[in-house]
Amino acid sequence: MKTPLMWTRLALAALLLFWLSWTPQAAACATCFGKSDSKLAEGLNMGIFALLGLVLLVLGWLAGFFIYLSRRAAAEAKAAETMLPASSSSKP
């Protein structure tokens, strides 16, 4: 069973390993260095546009679904209104 001191040492060792492996080249992309006409920047922009298009597609589908539900509810209400028996004012 590991003691809390061992967990602390393990966490510090992992943090030290992460810190030593971190390089400035891995932290910045071409856009951060000011080279916005590179292939990496173009790919990044296309990825953003693809995700934006996906979000708009899902939101459009959701809006269309609620429009469908409201039209169907209105049609059902109209059909139920026409199926009600007419109240007659004359008594037999």
N, CA, C and O atoms as a DFTB+ gen file, in Angstrom:
368 C
 N C O
     1  1       0.842      -1.174       0.000
     2  2       0.000       0.000       0.000
     3  2       0.891       1.243       0.000
     4  3       1.843       1.349       0.773
     5  1       0.556       2.170      -0.882
     6  2       1.371       3.369      -1.006
     7  2       0.932       4.406       0.020
     8  3      -0.258       4.597       0.272
     9  1       1.900       5.049       0.585
    10  2       1.612       6.083       1.580
    11  2       1.419       7.420       0.878
    12  3       1.796       7.564      -0.285
    13  1       0.838       8.400       1.564
    14  2       0.657       9.715       0.943
    15  2       1.974      10.349       0.506
    16  3       2.005      11.093      -0.474
    17  1       3.070      10.062       1.226
    18  2       4.369      10.607       0.836
    19  2       4.819      10.034      -0.503
    20  3       5.415      10.740      -1.317
    21  1       4.533       8.755      -0.728
    22  2       4.899       8.133      -2.006
    23  2       4.080       8.734      -3.147
    24  3       4.608       8.950      -4.238
    25  1       2.795       9.005      -2.905
    26  2       1.942       9.619      -3.927
    27  2       2.459      11.021      -4.252
    28  3       2.459      11.428      -5.414
    29  1       2.893      11.749      -3.243
    30  2       3.421      13.083      -3.461
    31  2       4.695      13.022      -4.293
    32  3       4.866      13.812      -5.222
    33  1       5.590      12.095      -3.969
    34  2       6.820      11.947      -4.735
    35  2       6.524      11.541      -6.187
    36  3       7.158      12.034      -7.119
    37  1       5.568      10.651      -6.359
    38  2       5.195      10.218      -7.704
    39  2       4.621      11.384      -8.508
    40  3       4.938      11.537      -9.688
    41  1       3.789      12.198      -7.885
    42  2       3.207      13.353      -8.568
    43  2       4.287      14.368      -8.915
    44  3       4.269      14.937     -10.006
    45  1       5.217      14.600      -8.013
    46  2       6.303      15.537      -8.297
    47  2       7.213      15.021      -9.409
    48  3       7.673      15.798     -10.246
    49  1       7.471      13.725      -9.420
    50  2       8.289      13.140     -10.481
    51  2       7.587      13.276     -11.837
    52  3       8.235      13.580     -12.838
    53  1       6.281      13.055     -11.876
    54  2       5.529      13.198     -13.121
    55  2       5.535      14.651     -13.582
    56  3       5.684      14.925     -14.773
    57  1       5.373      15.583     -12.645
    58  2       5.399      16.997     -12.984
    59  2       6.773      17.413     -13.506
    60  3       6.863      18.181     -14.465
    61  1       7.830      16.921     -12.895
    62  2       9.186      17.224     -13.338
    63  2       9.436      16.656     -14.737
    64  3      10.037      17.323     -15.579
    65  1       8.984      15.452     -14.980
    66  2       9.147      14.841     -16.299
    67  2       8.389      15.634     -17.361
    68  3       8.903      15.856     -18.457
    69  1       7.181      16.057     -17.041
    70  2       6.388      16.863     -17.969
    71  2       7.081      18.196     -18.241
    72  3       7.131      18.644     -19.386
    73  1       7.613      18.832     -17.201
    74  2       8.272      20.125     -17.351
    75  2       9.541      20.005     -18.194
    76  3       9.823      20.878     -19.015
    77  1      10.295      18.946     -18.001
    78  2      11.531      18.763     -18.757
    79  2      11.266      18.419     -20.223
    80  3      12.083      18.735     -21.088
    81  1      10.139      17.779     -20.506
    82  2       9.842      17.401     -21.886
    83  2       9.150      18.516     -22.664
    84  3       9.004      18.418     -23.883
    85  1       8.725      19.566     -21.982
    86  2       8.029      20.666     -22.647
    87  2       9.039      21.548     -23.367
    88  3      10.005      22.015     -22.764
    89  1       8.817      21.770     -24.643
    90  2       9.712      22.624     -25.415
    91  2       8.914      23.782     -25.987
    92  3       7.710      23.643     -26.203
    93  1       9.545      24.914     -26.238
    94  2       8.823      26.043     -26.818
    95  2       8.286      25.738     -28.215
    96  3       7.259      26.287     -28.611
    97  1       8.960      24.878     -28.960
    98  2       8.493      24.550     -30.296
    99  2       7.160      23.799     -30.245
   100  3       6.349      23.918     -31.164
   101  1       6.931      23.042     -29.196
   102  2       5.683      22.302     -29.077
   103  2       4.550      23.181     -28.568
   104  3       3.383      22.811     -28.688
   105  1       4.872      24.331     -28.005
   106  2       3.861      25.188     -27.403
   107  2       3.256      26.184     -28.377
   108  3       2.208      26.760     -28.085
   109  1       3.880      26.403     -29.518
   110  2       3.403      27.435     -30.431
   111  2       3.196      26.857     -31.825
   112  3       3.915      25.956     -32.258
   113  1       2.205      27.393     -32.509
   114  2       1.936      26.956     -33.877
   115  2       2.402      28.046     -34.835
   116  3       2.963      29.056     -34.410
   117  1       2.172      27.842     -36.112
   118  2       2.623      28.804     -37.108
   119  2       1.911      30.145     -36.950
   120  3       2.499      31.192     -37.220
   121  1       0.673      30.123     -36.523
   122  2      -0.068      31.363     -36.335
   123  2       0.534      32.189     -35.209
   124  3       0.599      33.415     -35.305
   125  1       0.973      31.530     -34.144
   126  2       1.572      32.249     -33.016
   127  2       2.890      32.903     -33.406
   128  3       3.250      33.943     -32.854
   129  1       3.605      32.314     -34.339
   130  2       4.874      32.883     -34.780
   131  2       4.678      33.934     -35.866
   132  3       5.652      34.545     -36.305
   133  1       3.454      34.156     -36.305
   134  2       3.175      35.188     -37.293
   135  2       3.200      34.718     -38.723
   136  3       3.108      35.536     -39.638
   137  1       3.322      33.426     -38.946
   138  2       3.327      32.898     -40.307
   139  2       1.935      32.358     -40.618
   140  3       1.702      31.150     -40.622
   141  1       1.023      33.280     -40.877
   142  2      -0.372      32.878     -41.036
   143  2      -0.691      32.339     -42.420
   144  3      -1.822      31.913     -42.653
   145  1       0.256      32.340     -43.344
   146  2       0.006      31.800     -44.678
   147  2       0.539      30.377     -44.842
   148  3       0.640      29.881     -45.964
   149  1       0.879      29.723     -43.743
   150  2       1.416      28.370     -43.835
   151  2       0.289      27.357     -43.994
   152  3      -0.884      27.679     -43.806
   153  1       0.655      26.149     -44.338
   154  2      -0.326      25.074     -44.506
   155  2      -0.988      24.724     -43.174
   156  3      -2.162      24.356     -43.143
   157  1      -0.244      24.836     -42.081
   158  2      -0.807      24.549     -40.764
   159  2      -1.914      25.531     -40.417
   160  3      -2.948      25.135     -39.878
   161  1      -1.710      26.806     -40.722
   162  2      -2.730      27.821     -40.444
   163  2      -3.964      27.597     -41.324
   164  3      -5.094      27.769     -40.867
   165  1      -3.749      27.216     -42.575
   166  2      -4.886      26.936     -43.457
   167  2      -5.681      25.733     -42.965
   168  3      -6.912      25.745     -42.981
   169  1      -4.977      24.702     -42.531
   170  2      -5.658      23.525     -41.985
   171  2      -6.422      23.849     -40.716
   172  3      -7.516      23.331     -40.494
   173  1      -5.849      24.701     -39.888
   174  2      -6.524      25.127     -38.666
   175  2      -7.808      25.879     -38.992
   176  3      -8.843      25.657     -38.362
   177  1      -7.738      26.760     -39.968
   178  2      -8.931      27.502     -40.378
   179  2      -9.994      26.574     -40.959
   180  3     -11.178      26.732     -40.660
   181  1      -9.595      25.619     -41.774
   182  2     -10.564      24.684     -42.341
   183  2     -11.205      23.821     -41.250
   184  3     -12.389      23.495     -41.328
   185  1     -10.419      23.455     -40.235
   186  2     -10.972      22.707     -39.114
   187  2     -11.999      23.512     -38.352
   188  3     -13.031      22.983     -37.939
   189  1     -11.719      24.793     -38.162
   190  2     -12.674      25.667     -37.473
   191  2     -13.955      25.784     -38.284
   192  3     -15.053      25.698     -37.734
   193  1     -13.816      25.979     -39.591
   194  2     -15.011      26.099     -40.436
   195  2     -15.809      24.800     -40.486
   196  3     -17.039      24.832     -40.533
   197  1     -15.128      23.667     -40.477
   198  2     -15.833      22.378     -40.492
   199  2     -16.626      22.191     -39.208
   200  3     -17.777      21.757     -39.249
   201  1     -16.027      22.510     -38.075
   202  2     -16.749      22.380     -36.806
   203  2     -17.891      23.378     -36.711
   204  3     -18.950      23.054     -36.173
   205  1     -17.694      24.579     -37.222
   206  2     -18.764      25.570     -37.233
   207  2     -19.915      25.096     -38.108
   208  3     -21.081      25.255     -37.747
   209  1     -19.588      24.513     -39.258
   210  2     -20.628      23.974     -40.131
   211  2     -21.392      22.837     -39.474
   212  3     -22.606      22.725     -39.642
   213  1     -20.697      22.003     -38.735
   214  2     -21.360      20.906     -38.039
   215  2     -22.319      21.427     -36.979
   216  3     -23.435      20.924     -36.844
   217  1     -21.888      22.431     -36.228
   218  2     -22.753      23.024     -35.203
   219  2     -23.984      23.641     -35.849
   220  3     -25.097      23.462     -35.357
   221  1     -23.795      24.369     -36.954
   222  2     -24.933      24.973     -37.639
   223  2     -25.875      23.912     -38.204
   224  3     -27.091      24.103     -38.207
   225  1     -25.329      22.812     -38.675
   226  2     -26.160      21.728     -39.188
   227  2     -27.031      21.135     -38.083
   228  3     -28.222      20.903     -38.289
   229  1     -26.453      20.892     -36.930
   230  2     -27.212      20.321     -35.817
   231  2     -28.267      21.301     -35.321
   232  3     -29.400      20.904     -35.051
   233  1     -27.906      22.581     -35.200
   234  2     -28.883      23.574     -34.754
   235  2     -30.009      23.743     -35.770
   236  3     -31.166      23.927     -35.390
   237  1     -29.679      23.681     -37.055
   238  2     -30.706      23.755     -38.092
   239  2     -31.657      22.565     -38.027
   240  3     -32.870      22.715     -38.176
   241  1     -31.093      21.387     -37.803
   242  2     -31.937      20.201     -37.662
   243  2     -32.855      20.339     -36.450
   244  3     -34.034      19.992     -36.519
   245  1     -32.329      20.835     -35.364
   246  2     -33.124      20.993     -34.152
   247  2     -34.253      21.997     -34.363
   248  3     -35.381      21.752     -33.935
   249  1     -33.970      23.107     -35.006
   250  2     -35.001      24.105     -35.296
   251  2     -36.056      23.509     -36.230
   252  3     -37.251      23.718     -36.023
   253  1     -35.627      22.777     -37.245
   254  2     -36.576      22.143     -38.159
   255  2     -37.455      21.123     -37.463
   256  3     -38.632      20.987     -37.796
   257  1     -36.895      20.403     -36.498
   258  2     -37.675      19.423     -35.752
   259  2     -38.763      20.102     -34.937
   260  3     -39.891      19.611     -34.889
   261  1     -38.447      21.224     -34.293
   262  2     -39.466      21.925     -33.509
   263  2     -40.516      22.588     -34.402
   264  3     -41.681      22.688     -34.017
   265  1     -40.116      23.034     -35.581
   266  2     -41.105      23.557     -36.535
   267  2     -42.029      22.433     -36.976
   268  3     -43.240      22.632     -37.076
   269  1     -41.479      21.263     -37.238
   270  2     -42.289      20.100     -37.604
   271  2     -43.276      19.757     -36.491
   272  3     -44.450      19.499     -36.757
   273  1     -42.800      19.753     -35.239
   274  2     -43.694      19.436     -34.116
   275  2     -44.810      20.457     -33.972
   276  3     -45.954      20.086     -33.710
   277  1     -44.500      21.731     -34.139
   278  2     -45.538      22.751     -33.983
   279  2     -46.569      22.652     -35.108
   280  3     -47.765      22.815     -34.865
   281  1     -46.119      22.387     -36.328
   282  2     -47.076      22.232     -37.439
   283  2     -47.944      20.995     -37.250
   284  3     -49.140      21.016     -37.541
   285  1     -47.341      19.929     -36.765
   286  2     -48.113      18.706     -36.545
   287  2     -49.131      18.895     -35.425
   288  3     -50.257      18.407     -35.520
   289  1     -48.735      19.604     -34.358
   290  2     -49.665      19.867     -33.259
   291  2     -50.816      20.747     -33.733
   292  3     -51.960      20.535     -33.329
   293  1     -50.530      21.736     -34.586
   294  2     -51.594      22.590     -35.112
   295  2     -52.542      21.792     -35.998
   296  3     -53.754      21.997     -35.950
   297  1     -52.005      20.890     -36.802
   298  2     -52.851      20.064     -37.666
   299  2     -53.707      19.114     -36.841
   300  3     -54.874      18.892     -37.165
   301  1     -53.139      18.549     -35.776
   302  2     -53.914      17.657     -34.906
   303  2     -55.022      18.425     -34.192
   304  3     -56.132      17.916     -34.034
   305  1     -54.725      19.634     -33.765
   306  2     -55.749      20.441     -33.093
   307  2     -56.876      20.788     -34.057
   308  3     -58.047      20.766     -33.678
   309  1     -56.531      21.108     -35.295
   310  2     -57.559      21.421     -36.286
   311  2     -58.399      20.193     -36.610
   312  3     -59.615      20.300     -36.769
   313  1     -57.761      19.025     -36.711
   314  2     -58.494      17.791     -37.000
   315  2     -59.400      17.419     -35.832
   316  3     -60.525      16.965     -36.043
   317  1     -58.929      17.604     -34.618
   318  2     -59.755      17.291     -33.446
   319  2     -60.934      18.244     -33.351
   320  3     -62.010      17.853     -32.898
   321  1     -60.747      19.496     -33.773
   322  2     -61.831      20.492     -33.724
   323  2     -62.929      20.155     -34.715
   324  3     -64.109      20.358     -34.426
   325  1     -62.559      19.644     -35.877
   326  2     -63.566      19.310     -36.890
   327  2     -64.271      17.997     -36.570
   328  3     -65.368      17.761     -37.076
   329  1     -63.679      17.139     -35.748
   330  2     -64.287      15.851     -35.428
   331  2     -65.253      15.931     -34.252
   332  3     -65.984      14.974     -33.996
   333  1     -65.271      17.047     -33.532
   334  2     -66.197      17.173     -32.409
   335  2     -67.628      17.220     -32.931
   336  3     -67.890      17.839     -33.962
   337  1     -68.548      16.575     -32.234
   338  2     -69.933      16.630     -32.698
   339  2     -70.495      18.050     -32.518
   340  3     -70.210      18.744     -31.542
   341  1     -71.285      18.432     -33.483
   342  2     -71.879      19.780     -33.432
   343  2     -72.958      19.788     -32.362
   344  3     -73.753      18.853     -32.259
   345  1     -72.978      20.832     -31.583
   346  2     -74.012      20.927     -30.538
   347  2     -75.299      21.404     -31.193
   348  3     -75.330      22.426     -31.879
   349  1     -76.348      20.648     -30.966
   350  2     -77.627      21.012     -31.579
   351  2     -78.471      21.766     -30.562
   352  3     -78.546      21.404     -29.388
   353  1     -79.094      22.811     -31.046
   354  2     -79.931      23.608     -30.139
   355  2     -81.364      23.096     -30.112
   356  3     -82.136      23.484     -29.234
   357  1     -81.732      22.247     -31.039
   358  2     -83.095      21.709     -31.036
   359  2     -83.153      20.442     -30.196
   360  3     -82.266      19.592     -30.284
   361  1     -84.183      20.316     -29.393
   362  2     -84.347      19.157     -28.546
   363  2     -85.315      18.179     -29.202
   364  3     -86.280      18.621     -29.825
   365  1     -85.104      16.885     -29.091
   366  2     -86.013      15.924     -29.728
   367  2     -87.322      15.802     -29.021
   368  3     -88.183      15.031     -29.445
